[in-house]
Every structure is written in C-alpha cells, then in structure tokens.
C-alpha cells in the first residue's frame, strides 16, 4: 500500500515532524511512504518530492500579501505535484497544512477528485474553513459559520494581506473546492477544533479526532538542579514557545511578574535576542533551542508550566511539560485545556494573571511533588506519539476496507 502526505515541511518543526513520523510508522507496517513538501526539509526516510522553488514561494507571498489570495498562486509548481501524485498512484492521500505560500489548492483538489482515493486531512489550525485567517479566537469573529467578509484581522493574522480584503471570495472558493471530494475524512487535533469544524462547511465530512502526541522517551523527568541554573531557592515558573508574541502570552508574563515576590522566578524559553534584551527585570530569557534534552531539563527544573496563550489549537508544550512531571496552568483557550485534568493542572480565564499568581502561591506551599506522578501518567496514557500514529494507520485501514 502507498501513502502520500502533503505538508508545508517535512521532518521540520511540528507538522513536518508529524508527517515524517507518520510515514515512518506506516513503513514499519509494510507501507510505501511518500511526502510532498513546499518549504523546508530536515531529511526524511520517506520518498520526498519538493513542490516548487524558492522563487515560487516569493511570488506566492506577494500574491497573498498584495491580493489576499493565499493558496491561489504556485500553478506551475502544483501541476508538477499532480504529475508526481499520478506517477505514485497512492492508495491514501493525507493532507496537512496546505497554506504556506507553496500550493494552488484548486489544482490539487481537481487532481484528488479525479484520483478518487480516500483523502485524510489533518487540520492543525482553522485556515481551511475561513476566508482568510488561521485563528480567529482572539478577535471573536465567527463569520466563517455563514460567510466571511470584511475580515477584521486581514493585516494582523497569518497569512496577512497588506491591502486587499477578499475574504468573502476566498470563503466561496474554499467552500467550493474543499467540499468537492466524495471520500474525505477530517482529522482535527483537538476536540475544540472538531466542534468548530462541525459548524463549518467541512462539517459534511466524517470527523475523526486524533490528538497530537509527543516523544515521551525524550520528554521525561530529568535529574537537574536549580543551583546549576542559578535558581537556587526559587519557585520556578516556566513558559515555552517557538515564537513569542502577545498572542502567546508574552505580555501576560510581564503582568504576572509584577504580582509575584522575588522568590518566584519566571523563565521563558524560545525568545529572540531582541526580546531577551527587552524583558522586565526578574524574567530570565532563554533563546530558542532545538535540543529536546535541553527542553526536557527546563520542564523538569520548573515547579509549574504556565501557558497564557490567547489562540491555540492544541499546544504540545503542555504535553511536554506533563511528560516531564510538571503541572500546567493554561488559559481557557481552544484545545489547550484538553491537556490537563484536575490532578495535573489548572484552567484560568484569559487575561486573569491575578488568578495565576494565586495558584502558584498555593502551589509553592504544597510543592510540585503531589502532581508529578499524575502528570507523567497522563502523558503516557493519552499523548504518546506512537499510539497517536497508530490511530492514523487504523484509520487508513478502515477507509480502505470500506472501499473494498
């Protein structure tokens, strides 16, 4: 059996690693794995196909930034992709992120309609069913439930548009093409996203929830000492993000710092040098790292992980913290709340940094130990990536069995 996945990246950053590891799992069970990608690759064990060139990406970005028509450039590159798809003749096509300035979705979906094989589409955000944005939670904009128009976030949310607002036309085009297939299964990565999909034009398709998973071997409690990090006698509050912005809660950590005495230390991992230089006194900034061991050490070092994100689908940082035995405090945002239960963390309303301060003060009195075993057990039981990837293989088998 042949599996073909399509994503912005392969074996690079979150969705690229997911695609790579699904491919590896499939190959371990006798499948032939192919991955087509548009932007970045960190090597792969699958057969790979690069969609377009860097020049194609630049042209597509201009097309999107100037005309607000993301996903409608890259025609030549996508025609080459469709020729590759036909040459592979896959039994299953698995889509991930189609946005990323590399793909023309009408050309792709016309090809998939003619190919007539089961299609699985993992949604990592909301772009597939809106007329413009990948997230709308902060703006509280729900026009996508009926018809997008007059986008309030055209300049501020990926993918941005500097001038034009074609959200209404984009919505019509996406609805036309993304509902053109007879056999497609939507896989949201959180229950929250599954609920949103049901209210969208994609709600006509079967929805199969599969949470993201993590490497629970790499993310495990590490033997670290606060003294080695210059944090002796401190209650350590940790925040981690690949890209820190106010939407990820960077400003909220600044507010939290003003509410806590000196015996509380805040450590933020993933900052740029400029962001580190601008941090308020009392917050320790750490540059972004690709070392899983280093990240696991920070998670293990911390007494609590705080995720004050304002928009998120299902952040894996919560899972990584749990796997290292560290409880989580998160805003009531999207699927972020699905990582924790009443024994492994706390859910706080968005913006309520005073409540976070009160929780960490109580935790300082009780210590981290009462939570550690429950956190690790929940991560192993619910979020081990090997179990999640096997869910995809079972879904493939079920779809093919239905066809037979």
N, C-alpha and C positions, 0 to 999 in steps of 0.2 A: 504494500500500500504506500501511496505517495502523499506526503503532506507538504503544502506550500503556504508559508506565512508571509505576510506583507506588513512592514513596520518602518517607521522613520529611521531607526537604527538597528544594529544587530550586536548583541553582546556588549552594549554600551548604555550606561545609565539604566533606569528602572525597567522601562518597557523593552528595551533591547536585550537586557539580561533575561527577562521573562521569555521572550521569543526564542532566544538561544537555548535556554534550559528546557523549554517545552520540546524543542527539536531534539535535544539530547535524550530526553525521556522517551520520545517516540522511537528514535533509533535503537535504544536499548530494548525495545519491544518489537523490533523487526520492521519498522517503517523506514522509508527513504525520506529524508528531510531536506527541504529547500526553503531558503529565506531570501526574499527580495527586500532591499532596503534603499532608502533615499539619501541619507546624510552621513552617518558615521558608523564605522565598524571597528571592533576590537578583536577581530579574528573570530572564526566560527568553525565548528565541527560539521555543520551542515553545508550543503551546496548553496553558494550565495550568488546573488545577482544584484549588481549595483544599478539603481534606477537613475539615469541622467547623470549630469556633470555638475560641477560647482557653478559653472556659468548658468545652467538651468535653474539652480537654486536662487541665484541673484536676480534673475529675470522674474522668477515666480514671486520673490519677495516684493519687488517693485510693483508687480501686478496686484498683489494683495494690499500693499501699503497705500497705493495711489487710487486703486479702483474698488477696493473692498470686494474682491472676487477670489478669495482664497480657495484653492483646490481646483481652479479652472484654467491654470496655465499648464506648463510641462506636457504639452500634447505629444511632441515627438518622443520624449522620454517614456511616456506612458504607453504609446504604441509599441515601443521596443519591449516594454514589460509584458504587454499582452501577447506578443510573439513568443516570449520566453514561457509564459504560462501555457500556451498551446503546445509548445515543444515538450514541456514537463508532463502535461496531461495528468494533473493531480487528482486524487480521489477526494481530498478535503482541501478547501482553501480557508485559511484562518487569518482574518484581518485584525490588526491592532490600530495604531494611530495612523490615520490617512492624512491628517494635517501635519504640516512641517515643511511646506514650500517645495514639494518634490513630486506631486502626483495630480493627475487630472481625473477626478472621480467619475464624470460621465463616461469617459472612455473605458475606465476599469470596469464599471458596473455593466456596461454594454457587453464587454467580454465575458464577465461572470454569468450574465443571463444566457449567453449562447453556450457557454461551457456546461451549464446545468449540472453542477455537482453541489453537495452540501457546503454551505458557507457558514463559518463561525466568526462572529465579530465581537471581540473583547473591547468593551468601552472602558477606557481609563479616565475619561472626563466627559463633558456634556456637549462637545463640539458637534457631534453627529446629528443632533436634533435641534440645534439653534440656528438662527440666521447669521450669527457672527461669532459669539464668544464661546470659550471653553468652560467658563464658570460664570454664574450669574447670582450666586447665593448672596453675596455682599450687597449687590445692587437691588436685591429683592425684585428682580424683573422676571416675570413668568409669562411674557407674551408668546414664548415658544409653544405654550399649550394650545394656542389657537393660531396665531400668525405673528411672526416677528415683524417689527417696523420701528423706525426712529430709535435705533439702538442707543441706550444711554451710556454704553461702555465702548464705543467703537474705537476710541483712541487709547483707552487705559487697560484693556484686557487682550491677551493673546488670542488670535492674531490681530494686531492693531491695524486700523485704517486711518491714515492721516487726514484725509479729506472726505471722500465719498461715504455715503451710508446706503448700501444696497442690501441691508439685512432682510427686507421683505422679499426681494428677488432671490437672494441666497436661500431663504427658507423654502420658497417654492421649488427651487432647483434640487435642493437636498431631499425634500419630500418626494419629488418625482423619481429621482434615481435611487435613493436608499430604500425605497419600497418597491423596486422593480423586480426583485428576485422572488422566486417561488419557494426556495428552500434555504432560509437563513435563520440561524439561532443567535440571539443577542446574549452576550455574557457580560453583565455588569460585575464590577469587582467589589461592590458593597450593596447591602440591602437598601440603603438610601438611594443609590443610583438606580437600582431596579425599580423602585417606586416612581422615580422621575421618568424612566423610560416608558413605564406603563401609561403615563399621562401624555406621552408624545406620539408623533406619527409612527414611531417604531414599535408602539405597543401592539400592533397587529401580529408581530412575530413572537415565537416562543422565547421566553426569557429564562435563562439558566444561571443562577448566581454561583460564581466561584470567587471566593476571596483571594486576594494576593497572599503569597506565602513568603517566607524568608529562610535563610540558611541558619537553622537552629544549632548547627555544629559551630559555625563561626561566631554567631551571636549567642554566647553563653557566659555565665558568671566568670569573671577573670580575677585572679589574685593581685589586686592593685592596692596601693597605699595612698591615702590622701596626702601624706607627707611628701611623697615623691612628686606631687603636682603642686606643692606649695599651698595646700588647702587643709592643713592640719587643724583640727578642732573646728572645722566649718561644716555646716549643713549645706550640702551641695545641690543646687537646682540646675538641671541641665536642659538646654534646648539644642536641637539639631535640625538643620535644613540644608538642602543642596544650594538653594538660592534664597537668601533672606530678603524679604520685603515687608512692608507694613501688613500686607495680606497674610503673611506667615506669622505675624505677631511680634515683629522686631520692636515696634514702639511699645507694645504691651509689656515687654520685659523691662523697658525703661521705666514705665509706671510702677511695675512690681518692685523694682529696686528701691524706689522712694518709700515703699511701705514696709520694708524689712530692715531690721537692725544688722549690724556688721557681722554677726556670727553666721549669717546666711550668705553664701557665695553663689553667684549666678555665672554659669559657664555656657557660652554659646559657640557651637561648632558649625563651621561652614561659611564663615564671614569672609568678605573681601578685605584686602589690606586697608582700603579707604574706610570701610565700615568699622574695622577694628580701631582705627585712629579716632573715630567719632563716637565711640562708646562712652556712656556715662561712667563716672568713677564707681568702682565696685562691681563692674561686669567684666569678666575675663573673656576675651575673644580668641577663638582658635580658627585658623584657616581651614578651608575645605580639604578633606582627606579622602583618598580612595582606598585606604587601608581598612579592611574590615576588622582586623585585630585592634587597631588604634581606636576605632569607633566603639568596639565592644569594651575596651578598657574605660572609655569615658562613661558609657552606660553603666558599667559595673561600679565605677567610682561614685556616681551620683546617688543621692538619697531619694530623689524623685525626678522624673522626667516631666516637663511641662510643655504642652503643645497648644499655644493660644492661636491656632490657625483660624482665619476668618472664612476661608474657602478651601475645601478639600474633598476628595472622593473617598479615599481610604489610605491614609498615610502609613507607610511601612515603618516609619520611625517609631511609632507607637509599639509595633510588633517587636522591633529590635530591642527596645527597652525592656519589654516584658520578658523576652527570651534571656536577657541578662539579669533577670531577677529584680528589676527596678519598677516600682509602680508608676502609673501615668495619671496626670491631670490634663484633661483636654476640654476645650470649648465644645459646646453643643453645636458642632459644625458637620454637616454632611455625614459621611460614613466614619468620621474619626471616632465617634462614640462606640462603634461596634467592636473596637479592640478590647475594651475593658468591661469587667463586671464589678459587682460591689466588693469583691475581695482583692481586686487588682488595680483599682484606680478610682478617680473621681471625675464627674462631669460638671462643668461650670458654664453658666450662661455667657455668651460672648461679651467681652469687654469688662467682666466683673473681676478685675485684678485684686480687689479687696477680698473677695471670696477665696482666691488662690492663696493670698497671703495668710488668711485664717487657717486654711487647710494645712499649709506647710508648717505653720506654727504648731498645730496639733500633732503633725507627724514628727516634728523634732522631739516632742515629749515621748512619743511611743517608739520611735526609731523605725528603720526600714525593715527590720527582720520579720515582723508579722506578715509582710506582704510577699517576701521573696519567693517562697516555695509555691505559692498560688500563682504568681506571675509566670514563673518558669513552666509550671504545669499547663497553664492555659496556652502559652505559646506552642508547646509541644503538641497539645491535643488539637488545636484549632488552626495553627498558622505555619506548620512545617511545609516548606515549598514542595517537597517530594510528594506529599499527599495531595496538594492542590494540583500539581501537574498530572497526576494520575487521574484526577477528575476530568481533565481535558481529554485524556485518552479514552476514558469510558464514554464521554460524550461523543467523540468521533465514532467509536464502535456502535453506539446506539443509533446514530444518524445513518451510518452505512447499513446497519441491519434493517432499519425502516425502509431504506431504498430497495433492498433485496426482496 
